[in-house]
Structures are given as C-alpha cells and as structure tokens.
Amino acid sequence: MNAIVNKAIENSKRIVPQYWESTVKGRLNGGIGSVYDQFSTVEELEKALLAADWRETTHPDVMTGCRVFVANLEGRFGIVEISELPSDTVLIADDRKNTGRVAMTVEGIRGKIVSETYLIIGEEQGEDVVFTFHPGEPIRPSVVEVSTVSHGSRVSVKEAKELGFDLAKIV
C-alpha cells in the first residue's frame, strides 16, 4: 500500500504542487483544524507520510470513487462534538472555501490527540493524487447551505444543533 500512497504524493507534487504544499503547510504545528504538533516544516511532515505504514480501508464519510488509507501517525484531531462544548460557546458559520455550504467553527480549544492518520486519494488529470490527509477519521461534509445561515454568522450551541450540526472545526 505504501507504493500507492507514495506515488499519489509524488503525483500531487507534480500535478497540483500549490495545493499539495498548502495542504501540508496547513497541517503543521500552529495550523488550524487537524494538525501535527510534532512537525514544523513541510519536509518533516512529508517524510513522515512517505515513511508511514499505510493500509487501505473504507469509510462511510468518504466520497464514492476515492480510496482511503490509514496509518499509525499521531496528530491532533481538529473537530469537536458540539454537544461537548459549554452552552455559552459561540460558533461561527464558515464557508471560507466558497462551497455554498457552511460548517461550524469554534475558537480557543485544542483538539484531542488521536493515533491514526487518514489519507484520501482520488483522480486528477487521469492520475491518483492526494485529495487530503489528516489526523482522525474523515467526517461527512456539511449540507447546510449559506442561504440557511450565512458565512460569518455567530450562533449558539443550541442554534447550531437546531440547524442540524453535530460537529465543529477547531480554528
């Protein structure tokens, strides 16, 4: 399985180099969401990904047509269950990627350490590339549209639950 993942990383660096570099940088210590506290450079994290012992798996929250791999590479999961937050927590609706759908975000907390990293491979220009990787299990993307709650809106825990949110990204 390592050969498949390593080839997808190589392809990503060649086919979508800016995306690959920004994805890796976003996972470094000090980034937002799911991060690796132990890595402070792109080179360190990339070396760890290439050296990891990957095994192919499946996951119900990964888009059909993608391949999912998992390895024992510890990191900090950047998602929290909204029900675990104090009731006075303010969440912010976020569509910074302009998808037309919002996710909930929360500031000022740290995610839990998890032992596994998931890596998702899909096709770009007819070749396998890494769509994403992160500590912790994949989660289903939000289906709540910006017409329901606009980007940047501040909502309570109660309001977020009423909108159908169970999870918030740590920023």
Secondary structure, 3 states (H helix, E strand, C coil): CHHHHHHHHHHHHHHCHHHHHHHHHHCECCCCCCEECCCCCHHHHHHHHHHCCCEEECCCCCCCCCEEEEECCCEECCEEEHHHCCCCCEEEEECCCCCCECEEEECCCCCCEECCEEEEEEEECCEEEEEEEEECCCCCCCCCECCCCCCCCEEEHHHHHHCCCCEEEEC
